[in-house]
Amino acid sequence: MPGALSDILSSDDQYVYLRDMVLDKRGGRQEKGNPHLFTLTGFLDGSWPHRSYWIFGLRCSLSTGCSGRDRNLISGRLLVFNKPMIYGYGRAKIHWSNQLQDGAYRLFAIDSDQGAEQWTKKIALQVRAMLLADKVLFVAGLRADAGDGPVGRDESRGALLMAVSASDGTELAQYRLDSSPVFDGMAAANGRLYLSLENGQVLCMAGR
């Protein structure tokens, strides 16, 4: 009997997606959908299991949830998108999952129609929350040496919110935070940015 693990649903004009499952708008199982954002470990899991990533594509090529052998899939620790552009935080490659083999952690932008990387930027943050608002990419997390990936939670390093140009990766602004952000804990609405922090605070920021 087919089963499924619960998770946040995503959708497009045709289908509803639950992890790697594809459903029509009436809940019927479908063999194939459209390229979409998904992860086998669930959108709420902030533990970052080894070799399991957020993916934008049709399917993962390995059971662990890694893009693996299919190099056409776009993957990262976090992804946001406004098609055709996909923005992410992760390594340049997914192989042995270390800096020697796969390069440093970085922000990147990929045109999914062309399959071409538009820009990439090393960043001195362990990014735990990311949001795209119009032409600005907001990222937040603990400070880290440029290119370092997940190294454990150490609040003594300090935390930052950074605004980056979605067109070329240029840093636009940065703001010091009192605590690291909750995993994927950022939202935007009506010209305001909302950020949940690990110390229990919720920030609301607006332009001047």
N, C-alpha and C positions, 0 to 999 in steps of 0.2 A: 504494500500500500504506500503510495507516495506521501512524503511528509515534508515539512519545511520548518526552519527556525525563524522565529519572529524577528522583525527588523523594521526600520523606517522604509516606507515604500517610496519609489520614485516613478515617474511616468513621462510619457511624451504624448503626441497627438494620437497615437495608435494603441500603445500598450502600457501596462502597469508592471513594474519590476520589483521582485522581492529576492534580494541577494542574486543568485544566478538563475532564478526562475522568471519566466516570461508568461504573463497573463493578458488576456484581452480585457476589455472594459466590463465584461460580465463575469470575470473570474475564471474563465476557461484557460487551461494550460495551452501554451503555444510552443512550437518547436524552436522558433527563432524570432527575435525581435530586431530592433534597430540598435546601432551603437549608443551606449548609455553609461552612466556612472553607476558602479556597483562594487561591492567587496564581499568576499565569502565570510569574513570574520564579523561583519556587521558595522554599520555606521556609528554605533554607540560605543564600540570597543576601542578605547584609547591606549591599550597596552602595547600596541604595535608588535604583534607576533612576528617571529622571524620568518622572512620571505613570504609575507602575506600583505598585500597592498590594496589601495583603492585603484580601480581600473576604469578607464573609459574605452569601451569596445563592445564586442559581441559576447565574448566568453574569455575565461582564463584557460591557459593551455596546460596548467599543472593543478593538481587537486589541492595544493596548499593555498591557492589564491594568488599566485604570482603570475606575472605576464609570461615568465619562463621563456620557452622556445619561440613564442610568437612575438617577434620584434615589432610588429605593426601595432600592437596594443600600447596604449599610453598608460603608464602607471606611476604612482608616487605614494608617499605617506599621507598626503592630503591633496585633493584635486578640487578645483572649481572651474566652471565653464560658462561661456556665452558663445554658443556655436557660431562659427567654426573654431573659435579660440578656446584652448584648454590651458589652464594655469595650474602649476603644481609645485610641490616641495618633495624632493627625493634625490636619489643618486642618478648619475648619468646613465648607468646601466644596472640591470639586475642580474648578477651572476653569483659571486660568492658573498655578496652583501658586506664587503669591506672596502675601505678607501683605496687599498692597494690595487684591487681588481676593478672596482666599479666607479672610482672617482669620488670626489667630495659631495656632500649634500649641498643642494642649491635650489634656488627658485628657477622656474623655466616657463616658457610659453610656447605652445605648439599649435600650428594651424592644422586641424584635423582633416580638412579637405585636401590639403597639399601633402600632409604627412611630414611637414618640415618644421624644425625648431626655429622659432623667430628670435628668441633671445634667451640667455641664461645668465644667472647672477649668483655668485657666492654670497652668503649672508651670515652675519654673526649672531644668528638666533637659532635656537632649537624650536622650530615653528610648531605650535600646537593648536592654533586657530587661524583660519584663513577665510577671507571674504572678498568677493569682487563686487564693487559698486560703481557702475558706469565705467569710467576709464581709470579707476584707481583700484589697486590690489592692496588690501589691508592684511598684514600678518602680525601675529603676536606670539611671544614665547619667552623662555629664559635666554639670557645672553649665553653665547658660546663662541669659541674660536671659529672664524670664518670657515665654513665647509664641514665642521663637526656635526655629526648626527646625534641621535639620542644617547645621552650619557648619564641618564638618571636625573631625578628631580633634586635640585640643590638651589633653594631660594636665595642663598647668599650671593649667587651670581647676579641677581637682579633680573628684572623682566622689562621688556619693551613692547610697545605697539609701533609698528612701522607702516608708513604709506609708501607705495611703490607705483610708478607709472605702469599701467597695463600695456602700453604701446612699446616700451623699450626697456623696462626694468629699472629706470632711474629712481633713486630714492628721493621722495618728495618731502618727507617729514618723519620724525620719530618722537615718541612720548614715553617717559618712564612710567612703569606700572608698579603698584605696591605689592603685587603678587603675580605669579604666573597665571595664565588663563586656564579655565576649565577646557578640557579637550573639545574642540569644535564649538566653543562657547561664544561665538560672535554672530551678531545679526544686524541688519540695517533696515530702517523704515522711516519714511517721511523726513529725510534729510538728517537723521540721527544714527549714530553707531552705538550699539549696545554690546558690552563685553562682560561676561561672567568670570570672576576670578576665584582662585582656589582658597582665598582667605574669607570667602563668603560675600564679598562685595559685588555689586552690579554697577558698572559704569555706564553713563549715558553721555555721549560726546556729540557736539554739534559745531558746525562751521561758524566763524565769526561774521 
